[in-house]
Amino acid sequence: MRSTLYTFQQLNDALTNCTAFYLTRETTEDGDQAYALRDGCGDQDGDLFEDLYDVQSYITEDQDCFDYLYRFNAA
């Protein structure tokens, strides 16, 4: 499993503060944890993410999300 610098909550906060999306924890048919990107109506957008690293990679393509998360690195 690849690691990320950010927690679920930090990634979700970036989404909710910078976009119209939010993140939910899901369980796959195999019983594995996954993450869903949801729009303002609660509809899933795209496929499930297998881990938080994939979520981070996807959402930081949005410059506002990138900037929001970057502030956690300046310590």
Backbone as XML, in Angstrom:
<?xml version="1.0"?>
<chain id="A" units="angstrom">
  <residue number="1" name="MET">
    <atom name="N" x="0.835" y="-1.179" z="0.000"/>
    <atom name="CA" x="0.000" y="0.000" z="0.000"/>
    <atom name="C" x="0.877" y="1.239" z="0.000"/>
  </residue>
  <residue number="2" name="ARG">
    <atom name="N" x="0.552" y="2.156" z="-0.876"/>
    <atom name="CA" x="1.303" y="3.408" z="-0.961"/>
    <atom name="C" x="0.811" y="4.354" z="0.120"/>
  </residue>
  <residue number="3" name="SER">
    <atom name="N" x="1.708" y="5.171" z="0.617"/>
    <atom name="CA" x="1.315" y="6.067" z="1.706"/>
    <atom name="C" x="1.122" y="7.484" z="1.181"/>
  </residue>
  <residue number="4" name="THR">
    <atom name="N" x="0.366" y="8.229" z="1.933"/>
    <atom name="CA" x="0.112" y="9.629" z="1.627"/>
    <atom name="C" x="0.501" y="10.470" z="2.831"/>
  </residue>
  <residue number="5" name="LEU">
    <atom name="N" x="0.754" y="11.721" z="2.584"/>
    <atom name="CA" x="1.083" y="12.641" z="3.672"/>
    <atom name="C" x="-0.151" y="13.085" z="4.432"/>
  </residue>
  <residue number="6" name="TYR">
    <atom name="N" x="-1.323" y="12.829" z="3.862"/>
    <atom name="CA" x="-2.547" y="13.410" z="4.373"/>
    <atom name="C" x="-3.509" y="12.363" z="4.922"/>
  </residue>
  <residue number="7" name="THR">
    <atom name="N" x="-4.285" y="12.780" z="5.884"/>
    <atom name="CA" x="-5.300" y="11.905" z="6.464"/>
    <atom name="C" x="-6.567" y="11.966" z="5.610"/>
  </residue>
  <residue number="8" name="PHE">
    <atom name="N" x="-7.459" y="11.039" z="5.861"/>
    <atom name="CA" x="-8.765" y="11.062" z="5.207"/>
    <atom name="C" x="-9.432" y="12.412" z="5.423"/>
  </residue>
  <residue number="9" name="GLN">
    <atom name="N" x="-9.405" y="12.898" z="6.657"/>
    <atom name="CA" x="-10.078" y="14.158" z="6.984"/>
    <atom name="C" x="-9.457" y="15.333" z="6.249"/>
  </residue>
  <residue number="10" name="GLN">
    <atom name="N" x="-8.140" y="15.380" z="6.145"/>
    <atom name="CA" x="-7.494" y="16.479" z="5.427"/>
    <atom name="C" x="-7.859" y="16.468" z="3.946"/>
  </residue>
  <residue number="11" name="LEU">
    <atom name="N" x="-7.884" y="15.286" z="3.347"/>
    <atom name="CA" x="-8.259" y="15.175" z="1.936"/>
    <atom name="C" x="-9.721" y="15.569" z="1.738"/>
  </residue>
  <residue number="12" name="ASN">
    <atom name="N" x="-10.580" y="15.107" z="2.637"/>
    <atom name="CA" x="-11.995" y="15.446" z="2.543"/>
    <atom name="C" x="-12.206" y="16.951" z="2.746"/>
  </residue>
  <residue number="13" name="ASP">
    <atom name="N" x="-11.489" y="17.541" z="3.691"/>
    <atom name="CA" x="-11.587" y="18.989" z="3.915"/>
    <atom name="C" x="-11.161" y="19.773" z="2.673"/>
  </residue>
  <residue number="14" name="ALA">
    <atom name="N" x="-10.107" y="19.318" z="2.004"/>
    <atom name="CA" x="-9.664" y="19.983" z="0.776"/>
    <atom name="C" x="-10.770" y="19.940" z="-0.270"/>
  </residue>
  <residue number="15" name="LEU">
    <atom name="N" x="-11.405" y="18.789" z="-0.397"/>
    <atom name="CA" x="-12.497" y="18.668" z="-1.363"/>
    <atom name="C" x="-13.669" y="19.570" z="-1.012"/>
  </residue>
  <residue number="16" name="THR">
    <atom name="N" x="-14.107" y="19.522" z="0.232"/>
    <atom name="CA" x="-15.299" y="20.276" z="0.609"/>
    <atom name="C" x="-15.050" y="21.789" z="0.621"/>
  </residue>
  <residue number="17" name="ASN">
    <atom name="N" x="-13.825" y="22.203" z="0.868"/>
    <atom name="CA" x="-13.509" y="23.632" z="0.887"/>
    <atom name="C" x="-13.179" y="24.199" z="-0.489"/>
  </residue>
  <residue number="18" name="CYS">
    <atom name="N" x="-12.786" y="23.331" z="-1.427"/>
    <atom name="CA" x="-12.308" y="23.824" z="-2.720"/>
    <atom name="C" x="-13.149" y="23.361" z="-3.912"/>
  </residue>
  <residue number="19" name="THR">
    <atom name="N" x="-14.019" y="22.396" z="-3.711"/>
    <atom name="CA" x="-14.812" y="21.855" z="-4.819"/>
    <atom name="C" x="-16.240" y="21.599" z="-4.338"/>
  </residue>
  <residue number="20" name="ALA">
    <atom name="N" x="-17.052" y="21.056" z="-5.217"/>
    <atom name="CA" x="-18.428" y="20.674" z="-4.869"/>
    <atom name="C" x="-18.503" y="19.193" z="-4.512"/>
  </residue>
  <residue number="21" name="PHE">
    <atom name="N" x="-17.363" y="18.569" z="-4.227"/>
    <atom name="CA" x="-17.295" y="17.139" z="-3.948"/>
    <atom name="C" x="-16.903" y="16.868" z="-2.504"/>
  </residue>
  <residue number="22" name="TYR">
    <atom name="N" x="-17.121" y="15.630" z="-2.085"/>
    <atom name="CA" x="-16.656" y="15.166" z="-0.781"/>
    <atom name="C" x="-16.293" y="13.696" z="-0.902"/>
  </residue>
  <residue number="23" name="LEU">
    <atom name="N" x="-15.673" y="13.166" z="0.133"/>
    <atom name="CA" x="-15.142" y="11.816" z="0.137"/>
    <atom name="C" x="-15.882" y="10.963" z="1.157"/>
  </residue>
  <residue number="24" name="THR">
    <atom name="N" x="-16.149" y="9.701" z="0.802"/>
    <atom name="CA" x="-16.743" y="8.762" z="1.756"/>
    <atom name="C" x="-15.912" y="7.493" z="1.798"/>
  </residue>
  <residue number="25" name="ARG">
    <atom name="N" x="-15.954" y="6.840" z="2.953"/>
    <atom name="CA" x="-15.322" y="5.527" z="3.100"/>
    <atom name="C" x="-16.331" y="4.477" z="2.648"/>
  </residue>
  <residue number="26" name="GLU">
    <atom name="N" x="-15.868" y="3.512" z="1.899"/>
    <atom name="CA" x="-16.723" y="2.454" z="1.360"/>
    <atom name="C" x="-16.083" y="1.105" z="1.636"/>
  </residue>
  <residue number="27" name="THR">
    <atom name="N" x="-16.852" y="0.059" z="1.484"/>
    <atom name="CA" x="-16.345" y="-1.307" z="1.569"/>
    <atom name="C" x="-16.651" y="-2.000" z="0.250"/>
  </residue>
  <residue number="28" name="THR">
    <atom name="N" x="-15.639" y="-2.595" z="-0.362"/>
    <atom name="CA" x="-15.835" y="-3.284" z="-1.634"/>
    <atom name="C" x="-16.529" y="-4.615" z="-1.406"/>
  </residue>
  <residue number="29" name="GLU">
    <atom name="N" x="-16.915" y="-5.268" z="-2.487"/>
    <atom name="CA" x="-17.542" y="-6.586" z="-2.406"/>
    <atom name="C" x="-16.617" y="-7.600" z="-1.754"/>
  </residue>
  <residue number="30" name="ASP">
    <atom name="N" x="-15.304" y="-7.380" z="-1.864"/>
    <atom name="CA" x="-14.313" y="-8.274" z="-1.261"/>
    <atom name="C" x="-14.033" y="-7.950" z="0.197"/>
  </residue>
  <residue number="31" name="GLY">
    <atom name="N" x="-14.685" y="-6.912" z="0.719"/>
    <atom name="CA" x="-14.495" y="-6.529" z="2.104"/>
    <atom name="C" x="-13.334" y="-5.581" z="2.337"/>
  </residue>
  <residue number="32" name="ASP">
    <atom name="N" x="-12.731" y="-5.082" z="1.261"/>
    <atom name="CA" x="-11.622" y="-4.142" z="1.385"/>
    <atom name="C" x="-12.152" y="-2.717" z="1.524"/>
  </residue>
  <residue number="33" name="GLN">
    <atom name="N" x="-11.377" y="-1.878" z="2.197"/>
    <atom name="CA" x="-11.758" y="-0.473" z="2.320"/>
    <atom name="C" x="-11.412" y="0.250" z="1.029"/>
  </residue>
  <residue number="34" name="ALA">
    <atom name="N" x="-12.273" y="1.163" z="0.639"/>
    <atom name="CA" x="-12.061" y="1.991" z="-0.540"/>
    <atom name="C" x="-12.673" y="3.358" z="-0.261"/>
  </residue>
  <residue number="35" name="TYR">
    <atom name="N" x="-12.510" y="4.262" z="-1.202"/>
    <atom name="CA" x="-12.982" y="5.632" z="-1.022"/>
    <atom name="C" x="-13.740" y="6.075" z="-2.275"/>
  </residue>
  <residue number="36" name="ALA">
    <atom name="N" x="-14.849" y="6.768" z="-2.053"/>
    <atom name="CA" x="-15.665" y="7.255" z="-3.162"/>
    <atom name="C" x="-15.680" y="8.770" z="-3.172"/>
  </residue>
  <residue number="37" name="LEU">
    <atom name="N" x="-15.546" y="9.320" z="-4.348"/>
    <atom name="CA" x="-15.705" y="10.752" z="-4.552"/>
    <atom name="C" x="-17.177" y="10.982" z="-4.872"/>
  </residue>
  <residue number="38" name="ARG">
    <atom name="N" x="-17.817" y="11.856" z="-4.117"/>
    <atom name="CA" x="-19.253" y="12.093" z="-4.293"/>
    <atom name="C" x="-19.514" y="13.562" z="-4.597"/>
  </residue>
  <residue number="39" name="ASP">
    <atom name="N" x="-20.520" y="13.782" z="-5.435"/>
    <atom name="CA" x="-20.896" y="15.151" z="-5.759"/>
    <atom name="C" x="-21.873" y="15.686" z="-4.723"/>
  </residue>
  <residue number="40" name="GLY">
    <atom name="N" x="-22.315" y="16.897" z="-4.906"/>
    <atom name="CA" x="-23.195" y="17.547" z="-3.940"/>
    <atom name="C" x="-24.521" y="16.841" z="-3.725"/>
  </residue>
  <residue number="41" name="CYS">
    <atom name="N" x="-24.924" y="15.995" z="-4.673"/>
    <atom name="CA" x="-26.171" y="15.224" z="-4.544"/>
    <atom name="C" x="-25.942" y="13.855" z="-3.923"/>
  </residue>
  <residue number="42" name="GLY">
    <atom name="N" x="-24.678" y="13.536" z="-3.625"/>
    <atom name="CA" x="-24.354" y="12.246" z="-3.028"/>
    <atom name="C" x="-24.092" y="11.147" z="-4.034"/>
  </residue>
  <residue number="43" name="ASP">
    <atom name="N" x="-24.100" y="11.487" z="-5.328"/>
    <atom name="CA" x="-23.839" y="10.488" z="-6.362"/>
    <atom name="C" x="-22.340" y="10.251" z="-6.484"/>
  </residue>
  <residue number="44" name="GLN">
    <atom name="N" x="-21.963" y="8.991" z="-6.652"/>
    <atom name="CA" x="-20.558" y="8.642" z="-6.808"/>
    <atom name="C" x="-20.054" y="9.145" z="-8.152"/>
  </residue>
  <residue number="45" name="ASP">
    <atom name="N" x="-18.884" y="9.753" z="-8.139"/>
    <atom name="CA" x="-18.252" y="10.261" z="-9.351"/>
    <atom name="C" x="-17.082" y="9.347" z="-9.698"/>
  </residue>
  <residue number="46" name="GLY">
    <atom name="N" x="-17.211" y="8.568" z="-10.754"/>
    <atom name="CA" x="-16.135" y="7.677" z="-11.178"/>
    <atom name="C" x="-16.060" y="6.423" z="-10.339"/>
  </residue>
  <residue number="47" name="ASP">
    <atom name="N" x="-14.954" y="5.727" z="-10.481"/>
    <atom name="CA" x="-14.715" y="4.474" z="-9.765"/>
    <atom name="C" x="-14.229" y="4.738" z="-8.349"/>
  </residue>
  <residue number="48" name="LEU">
    <atom name="N" x="-14.290" y="3.703" z="-7.528"/>
    <atom name="CA" x="-13.740" y="3.792" z="-6.172"/>
    <atom name="C" x="-12.226" y="3.920" z="-6.222"/>
  </residue>
  <residue number="49" name="PHE">
    <atom name="N" x="-11.684" y="4.613" z="-5.247"/>
    <atom name="CA" x="-10.233" y="4.698" z="-5.072"/>
    <atom name="C" x="-9.820" y="3.609" z="-4.095"/>
  </residue>
  <residue number="50" name="GLU">
    <atom name="N" x="-8.736" y="2.911" z="-4.400"/>
    <atom name="CA" x="-8.281" y="1.816" z="-3.544"/>
    <atom name="C" x="-7.607" y="2.299" z="-2.276"/>
  </residue>
  <residue number="51" name="ASP">
    <atom name="N" x="-6.957" y="3.458" z="-2.342"/>
    <atom name="CA" x="-6.272" y="3.966" z="-1.155"/>
    <atom name="C" x="-6.217" y="5.485" z="-1.200"/>
  </residue>
  <residue number="52" name="LEU">
    <atom name="N" x="-5.811" y="6.067" z="-0.077"/>
    <atom name="CA" x="-5.769" y="7.529" z="0.023"/>
    <atom name="C" x="-4.723" y="8.148" z="-0.896"/>
  </residue>
  <residue number="53" name="TYR">
    <atom name="N" x="-3.680" y="7.391" z="-1.218"/>
    <atom name="CA" x="-2.671" y="7.892" z="-2.151"/>
    <atom name="C" x="-3.310" y="8.203" z="-3.503"/>
  </residue>
  <residue number="54" name="ASP">
    <atom name="N" x="-4.199" y="7.304" z="-3.962"/>
    <atom name="CA" x="-4.891" y="7.533" z="-5.236"/>
    <atom name="C" x="-5.805" y="8.752" z="-5.155"/>
  </residue>
  <residue number="55" name="VAL">
    <atom name="N" x="-6.465" y="8.921" z="-4.016"/>
    <atom name="CA" x="-7.307" y="10.104" z="-3.816"/>
    <atom name="C" x="-6.446" y="11.360" z="-3.893"/>
  </residue>
  <residue number="56" name="GLN">
    <atom name="N" x="-5.337" y="11.362" z="-3.162"/>
    <atom name="CA" x="-4.429" y="12.511" z="-3.152"/>
    <atom name="C" x="-3.956" y="12.828" z="-4.566"/>
  </residue>
  <residue number="57" name="SER">
    <atom name="N" x="-3.532" y="11.821" z="-5.309"/>
    <atom name="CA" x="-3.037" y="12.039" z="-6.668"/>
    <atom name="C" x="-4.106" y="12.663" z="-7.557"/>
  </residue>
  <residue number="58" name="TYR">
    <atom name="N" x="-5.323" y="12.202" z="-7.400"/>
    <atom name="CA" x="-6.419" y="12.696" z="-8.233"/>
    <atom name="C" x="-6.834" y="14.121" z="-7.867"/>
  </residue>
  <residue number="59" name="ILE">
    <atom name="N" x="-7.041" y="14.380" z="-6.589"/>
    <atom name="CA" x="-7.589" y="15.694" z="-6.223"/>
    <atom name="C" x="-6.556" y="16.807" z="-6.302"/>
  </residue>
  <residue number="60" name="THR">
    <atom name="N" x="-5.265" y="16.492" z="-6.195"/>
    <atom name="CA" x="-4.258" y="17.556" z="-6.265"/>
    <atom name="C" x="-4.019" y="18.013" z="-7.700"/>
  </residue>
  <residue number="61" name="GLU">
    <atom name="N" x="-4.706" y="17.400" z="-8.667"/>
    <atom name="CA" x="-4.692" y="17.955" z="-10.015"/>
    <atom name="C" x="-5.458" y="19.270" z="-10.039"/>
  </residue>
  <residue number="62" name="ASP">
    <atom name="N" x="-6.356" y="19.469" z="-9.086"/>
    <atom name="CA" x="-7.060" y="20.737" z="-8.907"/>
    <atom name="C" x="-6.137" y="21.658" z="-8.107"/>
  </residue>
  <residue number="63" name="GLN">
    <atom name="N" x="-5.788" y="22.783" z="-8.680"/>
    <atom name="CA" x="-4.816" y="23.676" z="-8.034"/>
    <atom name="C" x="-5.276" y="24.159" z="-6.666"/>
  </residue>
  <residue number="64" name="ASP">
    <atom name="N" x="-6.571" y="24.427" z="-6.511"/>
    <atom name="CA" x="-7.071" y="24.877" z="-5.213"/>
    <atom name="C" x="-6.903" y="23.801" z="-4.152"/>
  </residue>
  <residue number="65" name="CYS">
    <atom name="N" x="-7.172" y="22.551" z="-4.494"/>
    <atom name="CA" x="-6.966" y="21.446" z="-3.543"/>
    <atom name="C" x="-5.482" y="21.285" z="-3.222"/>
  </residue>
  <residue number="66" name="PHE">
    <atom name="N" x="-4.645" y="21.402" z="-4.248"/>
    <atom name="CA" x="-3.206" y="21.309" z="-4.042"/>
    <atom name="C" x="-2.739" y="22.370" z="-3.051"/>
  </residue>
  <residue number="67" name="ASP">
    <atom name="N" x="-3.171" y="23.608" z="-3.285"/>
    <atom name="CA" x="-2.767" y="24.708" z="-2.401"/>
    <atom name="C" x="-3.295" y="24.508" z="-0.982"/>
  </residue>
  <residue number="68" name="TYR">
    <atom name="N" x="-4.523" y="24.028" z="-0.864"/>
    <atom name="CA" x="-5.124" y="23.788" z="0.452"/>
    <atom name="C" x="-4.300" y="22.753" z="1.217"/>
  </residue>
  <residue number="69" name="LEU">
    <atom name="N" x="-3.929" y="21.676" z="0.569"/>
    <atom name="CA" x="-3.178" y="20.617" z="1.230"/>
    <atom name="C" x="-1.721" y="21.018" z="1.493"/>
  </residue>
  <residue number="70" name="TYR">
    <atom name="N" x="-1.153" y="21.837" z="0.625"/>
    <atom name="CA" x="0.250" y="22.224" z="0.761"/>
    <atom name="C" x="0.522" y="22.902" z="2.099"/>
  </residue>
  <residue number="71" name="ARG">
    <atom name="N" x="-0.454" y="23.599" z="2.614"/>
    <atom name="CA" x="-0.243" y="24.308" z="3.888"/>
    <atom name="C" x="0.087" y="23.349" z="5.036"/>
  </residue>
  <residue number="72" name="PHE">
    <atom name="N" x="-0.320" y="22.076" z="4.918"/>
    <atom name="CA" x="0.010" y="21.100" z="5.954"/>
    <atom name="C" x="1.467" y="20.673" z="5.889"/>
  </residue>
  <residue number="73" name="ASN">
    <atom name="N" x="2.136" y="20.954" z="4.762"/>
    <atom name="CA" x="3.547" y="20.580" z="4.594"/>
    <atom name="C" x="4.492" y="21.642" z="5.153"/>
  </residue>
  <residue number="74" name="ALA">
    <atom name="N" x="4.012" y="22.837" z="5.326"/>
    <atom name="CA" x="4.864" y="23.941" z="5.779"/>
    <atom name="C" x="4.953" y="23.941" z="7.311"/>
  </residue>
  <residue number="75" name="ALA">
    <atom name="N" x="5.748" y="23.038" z="7.809"/>
    <atom name="CA" x="5.903" y="22.952" z="9.263"/>
    <atom name="C" x="7.358" y="22.987" z="9.651"/>
  </residue>
</chain>
